[in-house]
Amino acid sequence: MESEWPVIVVLNHLFLHGDVLFRVAEDCRLARLTDGVAVRASYEVDSAPVGRHGWSVIARGMLERETDHLMIVATRDQLDAWAGGKREIVLRLRIDELTGRRAGRL
């Protein structure tokens, strides 16, 4: 049984055609959550360069497994998994809401 609490996972990503794509391992929680079904998800990207400023962007939408073979191959070619290991499943976040903000002086 999956927890009712939000799942926080650090991922590198690829932004393509208005969606966010990720590579995950077959046995990871996100792979299990999206096995045959799309789920609501949020993804946050932050930047805090040296100094007292930064930005944060949150994308919300439906997270699902990519099924288009050419898109899977293209994503695998363009996106290296920083965590290493075998990350063969490609997930797509179809964004329906995008918000963001700056903090401090830029």
VENVEN-V244004 format. One record per pair of residues at least 24 apart in sequence whose C-alpha atoms are under 10 Angstrom apart, sorted by the first residue. I is the first residue (numbers start at 1). GAP is how many residues later the second one is. Records with the same first field share a line. If there is no record, write none. Layout:
BEGIN
I->GAP, GAP
END
This chain:
BEGIN
2->27, 30, 31
6->35, 36
7->34, 35
8->34, 35, 36
9->34
10->33, 34, 35, 72, 73
11->32, 33, 34, 70, 71, 72
12->33, 67, 68, 69, 70, 71
13->30, 32, 62, 65, 66, 67, 68, 69, 78, 79
14->61, 62, 64, 65, 66, 78
15->60, 77, 78
16->55, 59, 76
17->77
18->75, 76, 77, 78
19->40, 42, 44, 73, 74, 75, 76, 77
20->39, 41, 43, 71, 72, 73, 74, 75
21->42, 43, 44, 45, 50, 51, 54, 55, 58, 69, 70, 71, 72, 73
22->43, 44, 53, 54, 57, 58, 59, 65, 66, 67, 68, 69, 70, 71
23->42, 49, 52, 53, 56, 57, 58, 59, 63, 64, 65, 66, 67, 68, 69
24->57, 59, 61, 62, 63, 64, 65, 66, 67
25->56, 59, 60, 61, 62, 63, 64, 65
26->60, 61, 62, 63, 64
27->60, 62
28->59, 61
30->33, 34, 35, 59, 61
31->33, 34, 58, 59, 60
33->30, 31, 32
34->28, 29, 30, 31, 32, 57
35->29, 30
36->28, 29
37->25, 26, 27, 28
38->24, 25, 26, 27, 53, 54, 55, 56
39->24, 25, 54
40->24, 53, 54
41->52, 53, 54
42->51, 53, 55, 56
43->50, 52, 55
44->54, 55, 56
45->55
46->54, 55, 56
47->55, 56
48->54, 55, 56
49->57
51->53, 54, 55
52->51, 52, 53, 54
53->49, 50, 51, 52, 53
54->47, 48, 49, 50, 51, 52
55->45, 46, 47, 48, 49, 51
56->43, 44, 45, 46, 47
57->41, 42, 43, 44, 45
58->37, 39, 40, 41, 42, 43
59->34, 35, 36, 37, 38, 39, 40, 41
60->33, 34, 35, 36, 37, 38, 39
61->31, 32, 33, 34, 35, 36, 37
62->30, 31, 32, 33, 34
63->28, 29, 30, 31, 32
64->26, 27, 28, 29, 30
65->24, 25, 26, 27, 28
66->24, 25, 26, 27
67->24, 25
END
